[in-house]
Amino acid sequence: MAGSELTLPAAPARAPEYGHDALVVCDNVVRIYQAEGIEVQALQGLDLLVAEGEMIAIVGASGSGKSTLLQVLAGVDAPTAGRAVVAGNDLGDLGRAERVRYRRHVVGFVRQQTARNLVPYLTASQVVDLPQTIAGVRKAERATRTTELLEAVGVAHCADRRPDQMSGGEQQRVAICVALANRPRVLLADEPTGELDSETAQEVFDALRTANRDLGATVVVVTHDAAVSGQVARTVAIRDGRTSSEVLRSGEEGVGVAEEYAVMDRAGRVQVPREFREALELTARVRLALAADHVEIRSDRPAADPSTGEPR
Ligand SMILES: Nc1ncnc2c1ncn2[C@@H]1O[C@H](COP(=O)(O)OP(=O)(O)OP(=O)(O)O)[C@@H](O)[C@H]1O
């Protein structure tokens, strides 16, 4: 019928998937361990996004779940629930062969224990060559890559030395080269400076920064070392298996103004730090109020009468 053309309303725009443009996506990740019949929830619905090219530090008390998170991202441990995706690889859903390929090519890993990162009877050149040989890279290309990596992090002089002929800092820098050998998108480091004095720790941190800036790896480093976390643009704190706060630093080298943010998950949950809860005796139930530009959280106990100090 002329003049009465049917027009349908436009389909509602679909919200982009959480973390659709991030390189690392943790979406409500849960990891439960069973130990002697006891269940330990190491990760309790952790959300985290890391953009390609970022270098972030992860901090948190002992037992908060930092290592578990890295093990999941490394493809060593699978999430019990939730979604962990790195460079498009869904880590809850990798077959055996895919997992091997993922660990060989997509992520590199550096451990705290310097000795465990290397092989006692191999020189630095040989140990950086090894993952490339396993990946089937041609000899000439391997040699170029090995030299380039050792030079980039300042340990070219260690090329023909075995671990017992290197300092702890040199060993860790060689370990970073091993982790980077097959050009992973993401470099994961679990307390890489934990066994080192502060000067040597700085050299290792500088090598991580080189990996990030010059060699193109996105870096996630777990650390207790405030000197390390103070030098990255974003530090994420984990508390009780969840990301609880983030410190963003602006300015050259990440040093400059630092501002702390609490992290709110997509269900609107925010973790109130224990010091705050204890200071105001906030327990299971709190009062929330919306003000013009902020939200107030108050104890559910009746407020004290300022003249008597007694509850009103
Ligand atoms: N394989 C495992 N079996 C049983 N429980 C585990 C296992 N791995 C970790 N846990 C438990 O999970 C929780 C988180 O541990 P995780 O090692 O991730 O913490 P963390 O923050 O890295 O601690 P730290 O700083 O001491 O290394 C702890 O309670 C720990 O005991």
py3Dmol code that shows the C-alpha trace and the ligand (Angstrom):
import py3Dmol

protein = """\
ATOM      1  CA  MET A   1       0.000   0.000   0.000  1.00  0.00           C
ATOM      2  CA  ALA A   2       1.502   3.295  -1.092  1.00  0.00           C
ATOM      3  CA  GLY A   3       2.373   5.794   1.656  1.00  0.00           C
ATOM      4  CA  SER A   4       2.279   3.320   4.556  1.00  0.00           C
ATOM      5  CA  GLU A   5       5.736   1.778   4.418  1.00  0.00           C
ATOM      6  CA  LEU A   6       6.505  -0.254   7.488  1.00  0.00           C
ATOM      7  CA  THR A   7       9.581   0.906   9.376  1.00  0.00           C
ATOM      8  CA  LEU A   8      10.955  -1.187  12.195  1.00  0.00           C
ATOM      9  CA  PRO A   9      12.755   0.408  15.110  1.00  0.00           C
ATOM     10  CA  ALA A  10      16.537   0.044  14.879  1.00  0.00           C
ATOM     11  CA  ALA A  11      17.879  -2.994  16.715  1.00  0.00           C
ATOM     12  CA  PRO A  12      19.305  -1.967  20.083  1.00  0.00           C
ATOM     13  CA  ALA A  13      23.084  -1.549  19.909  1.00  0.00           C
ATOM     14  CA  ARG A  14      24.758  -4.519  21.595  1.00  0.00           C
ATOM     15  CA  ALA A  15      27.105  -3.491  24.352  1.00  0.00           C
ATOM     16  CA  PRO A  16      30.614  -4.562  23.392  1.00  0.00           C
ATOM     17  CA  GLU A  17      31.804  -7.641  25.268  1.00  0.00           C
ATOM     18  CA  TYR A  18      33.701  -6.915  28.509  1.00  0.00           C
ATOM     19  CA  GLY A  19      37.340  -6.311  27.636  1.00  0.00           C
ATOM     20  CA  HIS A  20      36.759  -6.689  23.902  1.00  0.00           C
ATOM     21  CA  ASP A  21      39.761  -4.489  23.103  1.00  0.00           C
ATOM     22  CA  ALA A  22      42.086  -5.646  25.927  1.00  0.00           C
ATOM     23  CA  LEU A  23      44.981  -8.043  25.436  1.00  0.00           C
ATOM     24  CA  VAL A  24      44.441  -9.705  28.832  1.00  0.00           C
ATOM     25  CA  VAL A  25      40.908 -10.206  30.105  1.00  0.00           C
ATOM     26  CA  CYS A  26      39.986 -11.731  33.454  1.00  0.00           C
ATOM     27  CA  ASP A  27      36.252 -11.772  33.811  1.00  0.00           C
ATOM     28  CA  ASN A  28      35.012 -12.980  37.188  1.00  0.00           C
ATOM     29  CA  VAL A  29      37.809 -15.542  37.432  1.00  0.00           C
ATOM     30  CA  VAL A  30      37.494 -18.102  40.220  1.00  0.00           C
ATOM     31  CA  ARG A  31      40.180 -20.626  41.136  1.00  0.00           C
ATOM     32  CA  ILE A  32      39.425 -23.119  43.853  1.00  0.00           C
ATOM     33  CA  TYR A  33      42.028 -25.534  45.186  1.00  0.00           C
ATOM     34  CA  GLN A  34      41.104 -28.703  47.032  1.00  0.00           C
ATOM     35  CA  ALA A  35      43.726 -29.576  49.607  1.00  0.00           C
ATOM     36  CA  GLU A  36      43.099 -32.470  51.997  1.00  0.00           C
ATOM     37  CA  GLY A  37      39.354 -32.070  51.725  1.00  0.00           C
ATOM     38  CA  ILE A  38      39.542 -28.332  52.372  1.00  0.00           C
ATOM     39  CA  GLU A  39      38.528 -25.907  49.689  1.00  0.00           C
ATOM     40  CA  VAL A  40      40.660 -22.800  49.219  1.00  0.00           C
ATOM     41  CA  GLN A  41      39.244 -20.065  47.005  1.00  0.00           C
ATOM     42  CA  ALA A  42      42.468 -18.486  45.761  1.00  0.00           C
ATOM     43  CA  LEU A  43      40.664 -16.268  43.238  1.00  0.00           C
ATOM     44  CA  GLN A  44      37.154 -15.191  44.097  1.00  0.00           C
ATOM     45  CA  GLY A  45      35.715 -13.537  40.999  1.00  0.00           C
ATOM     46  CA  LEU A  46      38.664 -11.470  39.849  1.00  0.00           C
ATOM     47  CA  ASP A  47      38.247  -8.892  37.086  1.00  0.00           C
ATOM     48  CA  LEU A  48      41.268  -7.429  35.329  1.00  0.00           C
ATOM     49  CA  LEU A  49      41.906  -5.847  31.941  1.00  0.00           C
ATOM     50  CA  VAL A  50      45.362  -5.147  30.543  1.00  0.00           C
ATOM     51  CA  ALA A  51      45.749  -3.281  27.278  1.00  0.00           C
ATOM     52  CA  GLU A  52      48.319  -4.257  24.685  1.00  0.00           C
ATOM     53  CA  GLY A  53      51.586  -2.435  25.381  1.00  0.00           C
ATOM     54  CA  GLU A  54      50.902  -1.785  29.068  1.00  0.00           C
ATOM     55  CA  MET A  55      53.266  -2.604  31.913  1.00  0.00           C
ATOM     56  CA  ILE A  56      51.448  -3.153  35.192  1.00  0.00           C
ATOM     57  CA  ALA A  57      52.410  -4.247  38.682  1.00  0.00           C
ATOM     58  CA  ILE A  58      50.270  -6.560  40.809  1.00  0.00           C
ATOM     59  CA  VAL A  59      50.607  -6.200  44.570  1.00  0.00           C
ATOM     60  CA  GLY A  60      48.832  -7.777  47.530  1.00  0.00           C
ATOM     61  CA  ALA A  61      49.395  -9.489  50.851  1.00  0.00           C
ATOM     62  CA  SER A  62      50.776 -13.008  51.007  1.00  0.00           C
ATOM     63  CA  GLY A  63      48.042 -15.473  50.063  1.00  0.00           C
ATOM     64  CA  SER A  64      45.913 -12.890  48.261  1.00  0.00           C
ATOM     65  CA  GLY A  65      46.070 -14.841  44.996  1.00  0.00           C
ATOM     66  CA  LYS A  66      48.790 -13.085  42.974  1.00  0.00           C
ATOM     67  CA  SER A  67      50.724 -16.214  42.022  1.00  0.00           C
ATOM     68  CA  THR A  68      47.514 -18.062  41.253  1.00  0.00           C
ATOM     69  CA  LEU A  69      46.537 -15.284  38.850  1.00  0.00           C
ATOM     70  CA  LEU A  70      49.899 -15.524  37.079  1.00  0.00           C
ATOM     71  CA  GLN A  71      49.650 -19.317  36.885  1.00  0.00           C
ATOM     72  CA  VAL A  72      46.256 -18.948  35.223  1.00  0.00           C
ATOM     73  CA  LEU A  73      47.551 -16.324  32.771  1.00  0.00           C
ATOM     74  CA  ALA A  74      50.585 -18.508  32.058  1.00  0.00           C
ATOM     75  CA  GLY A  75      48.283 -21.340  30.993  1.00  0.00           C
ATOM     76  CA  VAL A  76      49.656 -23.575  33.760  1.00  0.00           C
ATOM     77  CA  ASP A  77      46.471 -23.543  35.807  1.00  0.00           C
ATOM     78  CA  ALA A  78      42.916 -23.270  34.427  1.00  0.00           C
ATOM     79  CA  PRO A  79      40.202 -21.147  36.041  1.00  0.00           C
ATOM     80  CA  THR A  80      37.581 -23.114  37.974  1.00  0.00           C
ATOM     81  CA  ALA A  81      34.969 -20.606  36.750  1.00  0.00           C
ATOM     82  CA  GLY A  82      34.895 -17.307  34.908  1.00  0.00           C
ATOM     83  CA  ARG A  83      36.744 -16.322  31.760  1.00  0.00           C
ATOM     84  CA  ALA A  84      40.447 -15.636  31.278  1.00  0.00           C
ATOM     85  CA  VAL A  85      41.436 -14.652  27.742  1.00  0.00           C
ATOM     86  CA  VAL A  86      44.923 -13.641  26.589  1.00  0.00           C
ATOM     87  CA  ALA A  87      45.491 -12.454  23.026  1.00  0.00           C
ATOM     88  CA  GLY A  88      42.253 -14.159  21.988  1.00  0.00           C
ATOM     89  CA  ASN A  89      43.109 -17.490  23.696  1.00  0.00           C
ATOM     90  CA  ASP A  90      40.389 -18.573  26.100  1.00  0.00           C
ATOM     91  CA  LEU A  91      42.416 -20.235  28.856  1.00  0.00           C
ATOM     92  CA  GLY A  92      39.519 -22.271  30.206  1.00  0.00           C
ATOM     93  CA  ASP A  93      39.045 -23.843  26.836  1.00  0.00           C
ATOM     94  CA  LEU A  94      42.461 -24.786  25.439  1.00  0.00           C
ATOM     95  CA  GLY A  95      43.144 -28.311  24.264  1.00  0.00           C
ATOM     96  CA  ARG A  96      46.475 -29.921  25.142  1.00  0.00           C
ATOM     97  CA  ALA A  97      48.242 -28.991  21.922  1.00  0.00           C
ATOM     98  CA  GLU A  98      46.833 -25.466  22.020  1.00  0.00           C
ATOM     99  CA  ARG A  99      48.048 -25.072  25.586  1.00  0.00           C
ATOM    100  CA  VAL A 100      51.566 -26.107  24.577  1.00  0.00           C
ATOM    101  CA  ARG A 101      51.501 -23.626  21.673  1.00  0.00           C
ATOM    102  CA  TYR A 102      50.118 -20.924  23.969  1.00  0.00           C
ATOM    103  CA  ARG A 103      52.870 -21.417  26.568  1.00  0.00           C
ATOM    104  CA  ARG A 104      55.542 -21.553  23.901  1.00  0.00           C
ATOM    105  CA  HIS A 105      54.519 -18.523  21.827  1.00  0.00           C
ATOM    106  CA  VAL A 106      51.999 -16.271  23.539  1.00  0.00           C
ATOM    107  CA  VAL A 107      53.391 -15.873  27.068  1.00  0.00           C
ATOM    108  CA  GLY A 108      56.812 -15.795  28.643  1.00  0.00           C
ATOM    109  CA  PHE A 109      57.344 -16.430  32.360  1.00  0.00           C
ATOM    110  CA  VAL A 110      60.029 -15.331  34.827  1.00  0.00           C
ATOM    111  CA  ARG A 111      60.079 -16.826  38.336  1.00  0.00           C
ATOM    112  CA  GLN A 112      61.396 -15.412  41.561  1.00  0.00           C
ATOM    113  CA  GLN A 113      63.962 -18.158  42.150  1.00  0.00           C
ATOM    114  CA  THR A 114      66.801 -17.107  39.863  1.00  0.00           C
ATOM    115  CA  ALA A 115      68.246 -20.626  39.729  1.00  0.00           C
ATOM    116  CA  ARG A 116      64.934 -22.181  38.609  1.00  0.00           C
ATOM    117  CA  ASN A 117      64.726 -19.948  35.537  1.00  0.00           C
ATOM    118  CA  LEU A 118      67.906 -21.325  33.979  1.00  0.00           C
ATOM    119  CA  VAL A 119      69.612 -24.681  33.351  1.00  0.00           C
ATOM    120  CA  PRO A 120      72.784 -25.207  35.432  1.00  0.00           C
ATOM    121  CA  TYR A 121      74.883 -26.704  32.626  1.00  0.00           C
ATOM    122  CA  LEU A 122      73.817 -24.346  29.793  1.00  0.00           C
ATOM    123  CA  THR A 123      75.427 -21.005  29.003  1.00  0.00           C
ATOM    124  CA  ALA A 124      73.269 -17.891  28.597  1.00  0.00           C
ATOM    125  CA  SER A 125      73.392 -18.198  24.778  1.00  0.00           C
ATOM    126  CA  GLN A 126      72.451 -21.863  24.885  1.00  0.00           C
ATOM    127  CA  VAL A 127      69.545 -21.357  27.273  1.00  0.00           C
ATOM    128  CA  VAL A 128      68.079 -18.475  25.214  1.00  0.00           C
ATOM    129  CA  ASP A 129      68.523 -20.625  22.100  1.00  0.00           C
ATOM    130  CA  LEU A 130      66.647 -23.569  23.626  1.00  0.00           C
ATOM    131  CA  PRO A 131      63.006 -22.382  23.420  1.00  0.00           C
ATOM    132  CA  GLN A 132      63.653 -21.189  19.865  1.00  0.00           C
ATOM    133  CA  THR A 133      65.041 -24.599  18.892  1.00  0.00           C
ATOM    134  CA  ILE A 134      61.983 -26.270  20.404  1.00  0.00           C
ATOM    135  CA  ALA A 135      59.793 -23.891  18.396  1.00  0.00           C
ATOM    136  CA  GLY A 136      61.633 -24.886  15.192  1.00  0.00           C
ATOM    137  CA  VAL A 137      63.298 -21.531  14.470  1.00  0.00           C
ATOM    138  CA  ARG A 138      66.219 -21.714  11.986  1.00  0.00           C
ATOM    139  CA  LYS A 139      69.753 -21.580  13.382  1.00  0.00           C
ATOM    140  CA  ALA A 140      70.874 -18.240  11.895  1.00  0.00           C
ATOM    141  CA  GLU A 141      67.680 -16.542  13.044  1.00  0.00           C
ATOM    142  CA  ARG A 142      68.071 -18.028  16.545  1.00  0.00           C
ATOM    143  CA  ALA A 143      71.602 -16.731  16.871  1.00  0.00           C
ATOM    144  CA  THR A 144      70.578 -13.220  15.816  1.00  0.00           C
ATOM    145  CA  ARG A 145      67.648 -13.171  18.227  1.00  0.00           C
ATOM    146  CA  THR A 146      69.776 -14.472  21.108  1.00  0.00           C
ATOM    147  CA  THR A 147      72.481 -11.827  20.585  1.00  0.00           C
ATOM    148  CA  GLU A 148      69.890  -9.082  20.173  1.00  0.00           C
ATOM    149  CA  LEU A 149      68.119 -10.050  23.423  1.00  0.00           C
ATOM    150  CA  LEU A 150      71.246 -10.412  25.557  1.00  0.00           C
ATOM    151  CA  GLU A 151      72.465  -7.019  24.299  1.00  0.00           C
ATOM    152  CA  ALA A 152      69.100  -5.329  24.858  1.00  0.00           C
ATOM    153  CA  VAL A 153      69.107  -6.135  28.589  1.00  0.00           C
ATOM    154  CA  GLY A 154      72.836  -5.563  29.116  1.00  0.00           C
ATOM    155  CA  VAL A 155      74.083  -9.141  29.576  1.00  0.00           C
ATOM    156  CA  ALA A 156      75.920  -9.732  26.287  1.00  0.00           C
ATOM    157  CA  HIS A 157      79.075 -10.296  28.378  1.00  0.00           C
ATOM    158  CA  CYS A 158      77.386 -13.374  29.939  1.00  0.00           C
ATOM    159  CA  ALA A 159      76.779 -15.130  26.592  1.00  0.00           C
ATOM    160  CA  ASP A 160      79.267 -17.919  27.318  1.00  0.00           C
ATOM    161  CA  ARG A 161      78.742 -18.150  31.076  1.00  0.00           C
ATOM    162  CA  ARG A 162      76.760 -20.727  32.987  1.00  0.00           C
ATOM    163  CA  PRO A 163      74.456 -19.607  35.838  1.00  0.00           C
ATOM    164  CA  ASP A 164      77.098 -20.243  38.529  1.00  0.00           C
ATOM    165  CA  GLN A 165      79.342 -17.743  36.708  1.00  0.00           C
ATOM    166  CA  MET A 166      76.728 -14.977  36.800  1.00  0.00           C
ATOM    167  CA  SER A 167      75.353 -12.718  39.539  1.00  0.00           C
ATOM    168  CA  GLY A 168      71.700 -13.079  40.608  1.00  0.00           C
ATOM    169  CA  GLY A 169      70.767  -9.964  38.640  1.00  0.00           C
ATOM    170  CA  GLU A 170      72.523 -11.232  35.514  1.00  0.00           C
ATOM    171  CA  GLN A 171      70.746 -14.571  35.868  1.00  0.00           C
ATOM    172  CA  GLN A 172      67.367 -12.847  36.081  1.00  0.00           C
ATOM    173  CA  ARG A 173      68.129 -10.707  33.025  1.00  0.00           C
ATOM    174  CA  VAL A 174      69.091 -13.834  31.084  1.00  0.00           C
ATOM    175  CA  ALA A 175      65.840 -15.416  32.332  1.00  0.00           C
ATOM    176  CA  ILE A 176      63.958 -12.459  30.845  1.00  0.00           C
ATOM    177  CA  CYS A 177      65.711 -13.166  27.508  1.00  0.00           C
ATOM    178  CA  VAL A 178      64.644 -16.826  27.712  1.00  0.00           C
ATOM    179  CA  ALA A 179      61.057 -15.749  28.373  1.00  0.00           C
ATOM    180  CA  LEU A 180      61.178 -13.350  25.407  1.00  0.00           C
ATOM    181  CA  ALA A 181      62.963 -15.709  23.022  1.00  0.00           C
ATOM    182  CA  ASN A 182      59.880 -16.648  20.992  1.00  0.00           C
ATOM    183  CA  ARG A 183      58.481 -13.085  20.912  1.00  0.00           C
ATOM    184  CA  PRO A 184      55.550 -13.596  23.308  1.00  0.00           C
ATOM    185  CA  ARG A 185      52.815 -10.963  23.427  1.00  0.00           C
ATOM    186  CA  VAL A 186      52.798 -11.038  27.236  1.00  0.00           C
ATOM    187  CA  LEU A 187      55.658 -11.308  29.713  1.00  0.00           C
ATOM    188  CA  LEU A 188      54.647 -12.506  33.188  1.00  0.00           C
ATOM    189  CA  ALA A 189      57.073 -12.105  36.074  1.00  0.00           C
ATOM    190  CA  ASP A 190      56.387 -13.438  39.590  1.00  0.00           C
ATOM    191  CA  GLU A 191      58.488 -11.521  42.144  1.00  0.00           C
ATOM    192  CA  PRO A 192      61.439 -11.324  39.734  1.00  0.00           C
ATOM    193  CA  THR A 193      63.412  -9.076  42.088  1.00  0.00           C
ATOM    194  CA  GLY A 194      62.460 -10.908  45.294  1.00  0.00           C
ATOM    195  CA  GLU A 195      65.902 -12.414  45.906  1.00  0.00           C
ATOM    196  CA  LEU A 196      67.935  -9.363  44.888  1.00  0.00           C
ATOM    197  CA  ASP A 197      69.346  -6.273  46.589  1.00  0.00           C
ATOM    198  CA  SER A 198      67.854  -2.954  45.575  1.00  0.00           C
ATOM    199  CA  GLU A 199      70.528  -1.948  43.059  1.00  0.00           C
ATOM    200  CA  THR A 200      70.407  -5.287  41.262  1.00  0.00           C
ATOM    201  CA  ALA A 201      66.615  -5.250  41.450  1.00  0.00           C
ATOM    202  CA  GLN A 202      66.646  -1.968  39.562  1.00  0.00           C
ATOM    203  CA  GLU A 203      68.705  -3.530  36.744  1.00  0.00           C
ATOM    204  CA  VAL A 204      66.181  -6.345  36.459  1.00  0.00           C
ATOM    205  CA  PHE A 205      63.310  -3.892  36.502  1.00  0.00           C
ATOM    206  CA  ASP A 206      65.041  -1.878  33.752  1.00  0.00           C
ATOM    207  CA  ALA A 207      65.256  -5.089  31.705  1.00  0.00           C
ATOM    208  CA  LEU A 208      61.499  -5.592  32.131  1.00  0.00           C
ATOM    209  CA  ARG A 209      60.962  -2.046  30.964  1.00  0.00           C
ATOM    210  CA  THR A 210      63.156  -2.693  27.920  1.00  0.00           C
ATOM    211  CA  ALA A 211      61.025  -5.768  27.199  1.00  0.00           C
ATOM    212  CA  ASN A 212      57.969  -3.552  27.339  1.00  0.00           C
ATOM    213  CA  ARG A 213      59.157  -0.426  25.547  1.00  0.00           C
ATOM    214  CA  ASP A 214      61.673  -1.669  23.044  1.00  0.00           C
ATOM    215  CA  LEU A 215      60.734  -5.289  22.451  1.00  0.00           C
ATOM    216  CA  GLY A 216      56.968  -4.802  22.414  1.00  0.00           C
ATOM    217  CA  ALA A 217      55.883  -7.157  25.213  1.00  0.00           C
ATOM    218  CA  THR A 218      52.970  -6.345  27.477  1.00  0.00           C
ATOM    219  CA  VAL A 219      54.319  -6.881  30.997  1.00  0.00           C
ATOM    220  CA  VAL A 220      52.526  -8.057  34.153  1.00  0.00           C
ATOM    221  CA  VAL A 221      54.827  -8.148  37.160  1.00  0.00           C
ATOM    222  CA  VAL A 222      53.881  -9.393  40.624  1.00  0.00           C
ATOM    223  CA  THR A 223      55.959  -7.662  43.245  1.00  0.00           C
ATOM    224  CA  HIS A 224      56.292  -6.877  46.927  1.00  0.00           C
ATOM    225  CA  ASP A 225      58.877  -4.275  46.051  1.00  0.00           C
ATOM    226  CA  ALA A 226      57.476  -0.756  46.411  1.00  0.00           C
ATOM    227  CA  ALA A 227      60.414   0.566  44.372  1.00  0.00           C
ATOM    228  CA  VAL A 228      59.199  -1.565  41.456  1.00  0.00           C
ATOM    229  CA  SER A 229      55.490  -0.867  41.772  1.00  0.00           C
ATOM    230  CA  GLY A 230      56.332   2.841  42.165  1.00  0.00           C
ATOM    231  CA  GLN A 231      57.812   2.939  38.679  1.00  0.00           C
ATOM    232  CA  VAL A 232      54.924   1.638  36.598  1.00  0.00           C
ATOM    233  CA  ALA A 233      51.975   3.660  35.405  1.00  0.00           C
ATOM    234  CA  ARG A 234      49.404   1.253  36.906  1.00  0.00           C
ATOM    235  CA  THR A 235      49.559  -0.863  40.047  1.00  0.00           C
ATOM    236  CA  VAL A 236      46.679  -3.225  40.732  1.00  0.00           C
ATOM    237  CA  ALA A 237      46.129  -4.450  44.279  1.00  0.00           C
ATOM    238  CA  ILE A 238      44.589  -7.870  44.912  1.00  0.00           C
ATOM    239  CA  ARG A 239      42.827  -8.504  48.178  1.00  0.00           C
ATOM    240  CA  ASP A 240      41.197 -11.842  49.038  1.00  0.00           C
ATOM    241  CA  GLY A 241      41.348 -13.088  45.458  1.00  0.00           C
ATOM    242  CA  ARG A 242      39.824  -9.981  43.889  1.00  0.00           C
ATOM    243  CA  THR A 243      41.209  -6.789  42.415  1.00  0.00           C
ATOM    244  CA  SER A 244      40.472  -4.171  45.042  1.00  0.00           C
ATOM    245  CA  SER A 245      42.249  -0.966  44.102  1.00  0.00           C
ATOM    246  CA  GLU A 246      44.440   0.584  41.454  1.00  0.00           C
ATOM    247  CA  VAL A 247      47.059   3.275  41.686  1.00  0.00           C
ATOM    248  CA  LEU A 248      47.578   5.230  38.498  1.00  0.00           C
ATOM    249  CA  ARG A 249      50.707   7.319  38.141  1.00  0.00           C
ATOM    250  CA  SER A 250      51.140  10.026  35.622  1.00  0.00           C
ATOM    251  CA  GLY A 251      54.383  11.646  34.603  1.00  0.00           C
ATOM    252  CA  GLU A 252      57.643  10.561  33.053  1.00  0.00           C
ATOM    253  CA  GLU A 253      58.693   6.959  33.874  1.00  0.00           C
ATOM    254  CA  GLY A 254      55.472   6.512  35.801  1.00  0.00           C
ATOM    255  CA  VAL A 255      56.870   8.559  38.684  1.00  0.00           C
ATOM    256  CA  GLY A 256      54.882  11.664  39.389  1.00  0.00           C
ATOM    257  CA  VAL A 257      51.412  12.140  40.690  1.00  0.00           C
ATOM    258  CA  ALA A 258      49.855   8.948  42.029  1.00  0.00           C
ATOM    259  CA  GLU A 259      46.161   8.557  42.601  1.00  0.00           C
ATOM    260  CA  GLU A 260      44.469   5.560  44.209  1.00  0.00           C
ATOM    261  CA  TYR A 261      41.186   4.208  42.892  1.00  0.00           C
ATOM    262  CA  ALA A 262      38.949   1.454  44.205  1.00  0.00           C
ATOM    263  CA  VAL A 263      37.869  -1.060  41.594  1.00  0.00           C
ATOM    264  CA  MET A 264      34.160  -1.571  41.008  1.00  0.00           C
ATOM    265  CA  ASP A 265      33.138  -4.761  39.244  1.00  0.00           C
ATOM    266  CA  ARG A 266      30.371  -4.947  36.709  1.00  0.00           C
ATOM    267  CA  ALA A 267      27.813  -5.883  39.357  1.00  0.00           C
ATOM    268  CA  GLY A 268      28.675  -2.645  41.176  1.00  0.00           C
ATOM    269  CA  ARG A 269      30.671  -4.328  43.971  1.00  0.00           C
ATOM    270  CA  VAL A 270      33.450  -2.283  45.565  1.00  0.00           C
ATOM    271  CA  GLN A 271      35.785  -3.657  48.218  1.00  0.00           C
ATOM    272  CA  VAL A 272      36.052  -1.265  51.162  1.00  0.00           C
ATOM    273  CA  PRO A 273      39.580  -1.516  52.650  1.00  0.00           C
ATOM    274  CA  ARG A 274      39.809  -3.219  56.031  1.00  0.00           C
ATOM    275  CA  GLU A 275      41.245  -0.072  57.694  1.00  0.00           C
ATOM    276  CA  PHE A 276      38.165   1.874  56.618  1.00  0.00           C
ATOM    277  CA  ARG A 277      35.793  -0.858  57.775  1.00  0.00           C
ATOM    278  CA  GLU A 278      37.489  -1.133  61.133  1.00  0.00           C
ATOM    279  CA  ALA A 279      37.744   2.617  61.676  1.00  0.00           C
ATOM    280  CA  LEU A 280      33.974   3.055  61.324  1.00  0.00           C
ATOM    281  CA  GLU A 281      32.988  -0.455  62.493  1.00  0.00           C
ATOM    282  CA  LEU A 282      31.304  -1.140  59.173  1.00  0.00           C
ATOM    283  CA  THR A 283      30.040  -4.708  59.270  1.00  0.00           C
ATOM    284  CA  ALA A 284      27.588  -6.748  57.241  1.00  0.00           C
ATOM    285  CA  ARG A 285      25.061  -3.986  56.601  1.00  0.00           C
ATOM    286  CA  VAL A 286      25.827  -0.378  55.742  1.00  0.00           C
ATOM    287  CA  ARG A 287      23.742   2.622  54.747  1.00  0.00           C
ATOM    288  CA  LEU A 288      24.301   3.952  51.232  1.00  0.00           C
ATOM    289  CA  ALA A 289      23.231   7.414  50.155  1.00  0.00           C
ATOM    290  CA  LEU A 290      23.521   9.122  46.829  1.00  0.00           C
ATOM    291  CA  ALA A 291      24.828  12.686  47.065  1.00  0.00           C
ATOM    292  CA  ALA A 292      25.149  15.128  44.200  1.00  0.00           C
ATOM    293  CA  ASP A 293      28.601  13.928  43.168  1.00  0.00           C
ATOM    294  CA  HIS A 294      29.477  10.992  45.416  1.00  0.00           C
ATOM    295  CA  VAL A 295      28.080   8.007  47.259  1.00  0.00           C
ATOM    296  CA  GLU A 296      28.188   7.839  51.050  1.00  0.00           C
ATOM    297  CA  ILE A 297      28.662   4.630  53.013  1.00  0.00           C
ATOM    298  CA  ARG A 298      27.744   4.761  56.696  1.00  0.00           C
ATOM    299  CA  SER A 299      27.489   2.291  59.519  1.00  0.00           C
ATOM    300  CA  ASP A 300      23.982   0.935  60.119  1.00  0.00           C
ATOM    301  CA  ARG A 301      24.341   1.702  63.846  1.00  0.00           C
ATOM    302  CA  PRO A 302      22.399   4.738  65.035  1.00  0.00           C
ATOM    303  CA  ALA A 303      24.617   7.841  64.909  1.00  0.00           C
ATOM    304  CA  ALA A 304      25.887   9.112  68.293  1.00  0.00           C
ATOM    305  CA  ASP A 305      24.375  12.231  69.789  1.00  0.00           C
ATOM    306  CA  PRO A 306      27.269  14.729  69.697  1.00  0.00           C
ATOM    307  CA  SER A 307      26.266  16.250  73.080  1.00  0.00           C
ATOM    308  CA  THR A 308      26.147  12.951  75.031  1.00  0.00           C
ATOM    309  CA  GLY A 309      28.155  10.522  72.873  1.00  0.00           C
ATOM    310  CA  GLU A 310      25.219   8.061  73.319  1.00  0.00           C
ATOM    311  CA  PRO A 311      23.388   6.508  70.377  1.00  0.00           C
ATOM    312  CA  ARG A 312      20.446   8.653  69.384  1.00  0.00           C
TER     313      ARG A 312
END
"""
ligand_1 = """\
31
LIG
N 48.270 -25.713 44.689
C 47.592 -25.230 45.718
N 46.857 -26.059 46.522
C 46.136 -25.587 47.559
N 46.076 -24.273 47.886
C 46.769 -23.396 47.142
C 47.572 -23.824 46.026
N 48.151 -22.731 45.474
C 47.742 -21.659 46.203
N 46.919 -22.063 47.211
C 46.257 -21.188 48.191
O 45.593 -20.149 47.494
C 45.738 -18.912 48.162
C 46.413 -17.910 47.248
O 47.767 -18.306 47.024
P 48.768 -17.531 46.079
O 50.062 -18.301 46.073
O 48.132 -17.267 44.779
O 48.968 -16.143 46.862
P 50.066 -15.018 46.683
O 49.322 -13.732 46.758
O 50.866 -15.266 45.459
O 50.964 -15.210 47.964
P 52.554 -14.978 48.162
O 52.765 -13.508 48.064
O 52.802 -15.516 49.521
O 53.246 -15.751 47.083
C 46.514 -19.205 49.433
O 45.593 -19.391 50.466
C 47.247 -20.487 49.109
O 47.505 -21.225 50.264
"""
view = py3Dmol.view(width=600, height=400)
view.addModel(protein, "pdb")
view.setStyle({"model": 0}, {"cartoon": {"style": "trace"}})
view.addModel(ligand_1, "xyz")
view.setStyle({"model": 1}, {"stick": {}})
view.zoomTo()
view.show()
